[in-house]
Amino acid sequence: MFKLIVNFLFEKRWAFAAILIGTATGFLSAVICVMANLVIFGFNIMFIVSPLSLVLWKLS
């Protein structure tokens, strides 16, 4: 049973890596948008670039 789980995780390692990289990139874009307060023509671009930035903006 344990070997079956290990084989599954080994086969899906790139999927897990892609999820982690995507999450880290999204979080980084949110931090950049909040820190730089990106605004174009009065509309805050962080709501387009990263939905997570809305959460960070409310917390700051």
Stockholm file with secondary structure:
# STOCKHOLM 1.0

chainA/1-60         MFKLIVNFLFEKRWAFAAILIGTATGFLSAVICVMANLVIFGFNIMFIVSPLSLVLWKLS
#=GR chainA/1-60 SS CHHHHHHHHHHTHHHHHHHHHHHHHHHHHHHHHHHHTCEETTEETHHHHCHHHHHHHHHC
#=GC SS_cons        CHHHHHHHHHHTHHHHHHHHHHHHHHHHHHHHHHHHTCEETTEETHHHHCHHHHHHHHHC
//
